[in-house]
Amino acid sequence: MSQLFSERIAALQAASWNSTIVGIRRGIERETLRIKPDGRLSQLDHPQALGSALTHPLITTDFSESLLEFITPAQTDIEVTVAQLTDIHRFALSNLGTEQLGAGSMPCFIDHQDEIRLAYYGTSNVGRMKTVYRQGLKNRYGSMMQAISGVHFNFSIPNEFWQHYQQMLGDQSDLADFISAQYLGLIRNYKRYVWLIVYLFGASPAMCKSFLQGRQSKYAFETLGKGTLYLPYATSLRMSDLGYTNSAQSALNVSYNNLPDYIKGLQQAITTPSAEYQGIGVKVDGNYQQLNTNILQIENEFYSTIRPKRTTQSGERPTCALAKRGVEYIEVRALDVNPFSAIGISAEQMRFLDLFLLYCLLQQSPTMSAEQQEVADQNLRKVVTDGRRLNLELQDGAHPRLMQDWAEQLFAELMPIAHWLDGAYGGDKYQSVLKHFYLSLLDPAKTFSGQLLATLKASQQDNSQFSLALATKHQQTLLASEYQFYSETEFRQMTTDSLSAQQQIEQQDTLSFDCYLAQYFVENAAKLCDK
């Protein structure tokens, strides 16, 4: 444990303002596929009973028409977030007829990628732009990898804490600049240590062989059941290069050393033409194939395990918002769907993420060169495909290090943070969570991936069959529960309001779609760094 880290923890525990940390705000974005009773992908439209995917505040779609995304508002109470997410699941399931919600990250059997219908958001320009963006993703990467589900964890530290913390560190800069710099430091450490999150919470060691769709793979997969491929020590095939990848992005070297460099890196990505994507074309025979031919069509296409974020205003690009107002929160994107939870994530995971992210904030965070980022990425790739292997070695700086030993150190350094948070919140939930997940470090079979693979191998059951059985179990549990936070009336009103809002947007359009796109990119390029 570094001296600086120890000093910071001691100072925080002794500070009169340490209770300000209880204002941490968290939000969840959970993706899940609508599936038919046989486990195959739904071919139906987004249910009107769930409202407009364009304007509903809690229920939308991601890449495909069948890939639902449930969003909870930022809250300071983890139990409230769990209640909200549970209610959203319950309402959705009560309006899906015979359909169910997929329980894991990897999709069940899909005959062909054309079964995966692009998400539709209506006839407005903004709705059409969202669909064209997805058409571009399909043409660039194929639709199969876009059928993968994940969970995003949004995390923000209260301003009152930041104000005191800045004084504690003796920093004299503008508060917004200080907050941005601290979040970027957190992000760098997250990238250094994210392998631990994937080891503990990775839950996709197996997948249906249809996912490869004839593609060659460098992995020596083993098989079980009728059509399941797996790697014996894998944690998260979702996070492997079989998942969402963009080879053209690897040369960008987007830097997380400071906010201007990060914005500059994304600017370069959204303005640099790609020879590969130019071959696709933009508007072919009157139909849009993508938004543009740049390495990234828009910022959202940038794949990263974590992102600095700022709430955008209407029509504002994410990088423009960051440039004007700084980092507001971070979005953790390396989470598989927890198949053992009816809502895809547990309160225990959220508390562990609190500990982990605060550790990343408080620990020293030197700048990262492109070479150091690549070392961190290599460590992640090793844990993704081989994380439960005995004596797995990672690279710690210039030296190899046993993953187990490194993880032991991280858990030891998380304990004083757990003591601090339990002192601020009252009780012992953070210490209990740390002890609970430490058991997964002692025994890889207790990790999510270890439990899942052991079940499959013991029963010689296909991954798809197991996932479908879990989906049925979760459906029964959720439909048997009572609403905890929202009410049926509130959900019905949100549905009605969202459909009306979409209709109003469509009626207010005055530009042609061609003009709308041209204006969107020109205006946002001009305003990007105009503070």
Secondary structure, DSSP 8 states (H G I E B T S, - for coil): --HHHHHHHHHHHH-TTGGGGGG-EEEEEEEEEEE-TTS-B--S---GGG--TTT-SSEEE-SBTTEEEEE---BS-HHHHHHHHHHHHHHHHTTSTT-EE--SSS----S-GGGS-B----SSHHHHHHHHHHHHHHHHH-SGGGG---EEEEEE--HHHHHHHHHHHT--S-HHHHHHHHHHHHHHHHHHHHHHHHHHH--BSEEEGGGGTT---SS--EEETTTEEE-TT-SBGGGSTTSS--GGGGGT----SSHHHHHHHHHHHHHSB-HHHHTT-SEETTEES-S-SBS-SSGGG---SEEEE----TT--HHHHHHHH---EEEEEEE---TTSTTSS-HHHHHHHHHHHHHHHHS------HHHHHHHHHHHHHHHHHTTSTT-EEEETTEEEEHHHHHHHHHHHHHHHHHHHHHHHSSSHHHHHHHHHHHHHH-GGGSHHHHHHHHHHHHT--HHHHHHHHHHHHHHHHHTS--SSS-HHHHHHHHHHHHHHHHHHHHH--S-HHHHHHHHHHHHHHHTT--
